[in-house]
Amino acid sequence: MRQANARKITVSGVLGVVLCVVFIPVILVNLVLIIGSYLHPDELPGVFGVKPAVVLSGSMDPAIQVGDLIFVESCDPAALQEGDVVCYLSSGKAITHRIVGVTSGEDGQPRLVTKGDANNAEDRLAVSFGQVQGAWKGARVPGLGNAILFMQTPMGMILFIVCPLAVFFAWDLWRRRRLDKAEAARAAQMEAELAALRQERARDGRAAGEP
């Protein structure tokens, strides 16, 4: 019986750890990204200098493919060199292309000339340092971008934010009730043992008082 109870407690504990490890970070990261996108609409939202971006085109095939989730690291635009892959904003859209040259704009400030690996021509407009969001150094998760896009839809938010929260709170409520019942059972058992001990002492007392 004790082994069975220990096994059940272990299973519930593992379930709690899984829920905490998987769902809570996902929820927190999503909340940070959503809040960041509203607070700084002219920048890619990120956490600790790392900015996730979903790839929507095949301009960087085969290095980066459609549906990938890439991670862009904040950097000093002045330190970027030819051959680096840079992520920049153009008309509110994030573009990740390779630097193929450096030029100067009409204001005399440096500009980055970029081109997609799969494209035949350079990008039409050079990139200013202010547009740069970071450099891509190879970190990507194939296909995860499609899941991220789905998570941004109402149905995705329900499945990946509302449902995990509901499951977590339901599990926590079940666990607390289970612990309360176990505690009540232990208290009842102790009361019964104390009552039995009192009765036994009372009988011993009466037996000792008899001639």
C-alpha positions in Angstrom: 0.0 0.0 0.0 2.8 2.4 0.9 4.6 1.6 -2.3 1.5 2.3 -4.3 1.0 5.6 -2.6 4.7 6.5 -3.2 4.3 5.6 -6.8 1.2 7.9 -7.2 3.0 10.7 -5.4 6.0 10.3 -7.8 3.7 10.4 -10.9 1.9 13.5 -9.7 5.2 15.1 -8.8 6.6 14.4 -12.3 3.5 15.8 -13.9 3.8 19.0 -11.9 7.5 19.4 -12.9 6.6 18.8 -16.6 3.9 21.4 -16.5 6.1 23.9 -14.8 9.1 23.3 -17.1 7.2 23.2 -20.3 4.2 25.6 -20.0 5.4 28.3 -17.7 8.5 29.3 -19.7 6.4 29.2 -22.9 3.8 31.5 -21.4 6.3 33.9 -19.9 8.3 34.2 -23.1 5.2 34.8 -25.2 4.0 37.5 -22.7 7.4 39.2 -22.9 7.4 39.1 -26.7 3.8 40.4 -26.9 4.4 43.2 -24.4 7.7 44.1 -26.1 6.1 44.4 -29.5 3.5 46.8 -28.1 6.1 48.9 -26.1 8.6 49.1 -29.0 6.7 48.6 -32.3 9.7 49.7 -34.3 11.9 46.9 -32.9 11.9 43.1 -32.9 10.9 42.0 -29.4 13.4 39.8 -27.6 14.6 38.4 -24.3 18.2 39.1 -23.0 19.3 40.4 -26.4 18.1 37.4 -28.3 15.3 38.1 -30.8 13.3 35.3 -32.4 12.1 35.8 -36.0 9.9 33.7 -38.2 11.1 33.1 -41.8 8.4 33.8 -44.3 10.3 33.5 -47.6 12.9 31.3 -49.2 15.4 34.1 -50.0 18.0 32.6 -47.8 17.7 29.0 -48.9 19.3 26.6 -48.1 20.8 28.2 -45.0 17.4 29.4 -43.7 14.2 27.9 -45.0 10.6 28.9 -44.9 8.9 28.2 -41.6 12.1 28.2 -39.6 12.4 30.1 -36.3 15.7 31.9 -36.2 17.3 33.6 -33.3 18.9 37.0 -33.9 21.5 38.4 -31.5 21.8 42.1 -30.7 25.0 43.5 -32.1 26.9 46.7 -32.9 26.1 47.5 -36.5 29.4 49.1 -36.9 31.1 45.8 -36.2 29.3 43.9 -39.0 31.3 42.8 -41.9 30.8 41.5 -45.4 29.5 37.9 -45.2 27.6 38.4 -42.0 23.9 37.6 -42.0 21.9 40.6 -40.6 18.3 41.0 -39.7 16.8 44.5 -40.3 13.5 46.2 -40.5 12.1 47.5 -43.8 8.6 49.0 -43.8 7.9 47.2 -40.5 8.9 43.8 -41.8 11.9 41.8 -40.6 14.3 40.8 -43.4 17.3 38.5 -42.8 19.9 38.7 -45.6 23.6 38.5 -46.0 25.9 41.6 -46.2 27.6 41.7 -49.6 29.1 45.2 -49.2 29.2 48.5 -47.4 28.5 51.8 -49.0 27.6 55.4 -47.9 24.2 57.1 -48.0 23.5 60.6 -49.1 24.0 61.8 -45.6 27.5 60.3 -45.6 26.5 57.6 -43.1 27.5 54.0 -43.8 24.9 51.7 -45.3 24.9 47.9 -45.6 24.3 46.3 -49.0 22.4 43.1 -48.5 21.3 40.1 -50.6 19.4 36.9 -50.1 21.5 33.8 -50.8 18.8 32.5 -53.1 18.2 35.9 -54.8 19.7 36.9 -58.1 20.1 40.6 -57.2 21.0 42.7 -54.3 18.3 44.3 -52.2 17.0 47.5 -53.8 17.7 49.7 -50.8 20.8 49.8 -48.6 20.3 49.3 -44.9 21.1 52.0 -42.3 22.5 51.1 -38.9 19.2 52.2 -37.3 17.4 49.5 -39.2 19.6 46.7 -37.9 18.0 44.4 -35.3 20.9 42.0 -34.9 23.0 39.4 -36.5 22.1 35.8 -37.2 24.9 33.4 -36.2 23.2 30.1 -37.2 20.8 29.4 -34.4 17.5 28.2 -35.8 14.7 25.6 -35.2 13.4 24.2 -38.5 9.6 24.4 -38.8 9.0 26.0 -35.4 8.1 29.3 -37.1 4.9 27.9 -38.4 3.9 26.9 -34.9 4.8 30.4 -33.6 2.6 32.0 -36.3 -0.3 29.7 -35.3 0.2 30.7 -31.6 -0.4 34.3 -32.6 -3.9 33.5 -33.8 -6.9 33.4 -31.4 -7.1 29.7 -31.6 -3.3 29.4 -31.0 -3.5 31.6 -27.9 -6.3 29.5 -26.5 -4.4 26.2 -27.1 -0.9 27.4 -26.0 -1.7 30.0 -23.3 -5.2 29.6 -22.0 -5.3 25.8 -22.0 -1.8 25.3 -20.4 -2.9 27.8 -17.6 -6.2 25.9 -17.1 -4.4 22.6 -17.0 -1.8 23.9 -14.5 -4.4 25.4 -12.2 -6.6 22.3 -12.4 -3.6 20.1 -11.5 -2.7 22.4 -8.6 -6.2 22.4 -7.3 -6.4 18.5 -7.5 -3.0 18.2 -5.8 -4.1 20.5 -2.9 -7.3 18.7 -2.4 -5.5 15.4 -2.4 -3.0 16.6 0.2 -5.9 18.0 2.3 -7.7 14.7 2.2 -4.5 12.8 3.2 -3.9 15.3 6.0 -7.5 14.9 7.3 -7.1 11.1 7.2 -3.9 11.3 9.2 -5.5 13.6 11.7 -8.5 11.3 12.1 -6.2 8.3 12.6 -4.2 10.1 15.2 -7.5 11.1 17.0 -8.7 7.5 16.9 -5.3 6.3 18.3 -5.4 8.9 21.1 -9.0 8.0 22.0 -8.1 4.3 22.1 -5.1 5.2 24.3 -7.3 7.2 26.7 -9.8 4.3 27.0 -7.0 1.9 27.6 -5.6 4.1 30.4 -9.0 4.5 31.9 -9.5 0.7 32.0 -6.1 0.3 33.6 -7.0 2.9 36.2 -10.2 1.3 37.0 -8.5 -2.1 37.2 -5.9 -0.7 39.6 -8.5 0.8 41.9 -10.5 -2.4 42.3 -9.7 -4.5 45.6 
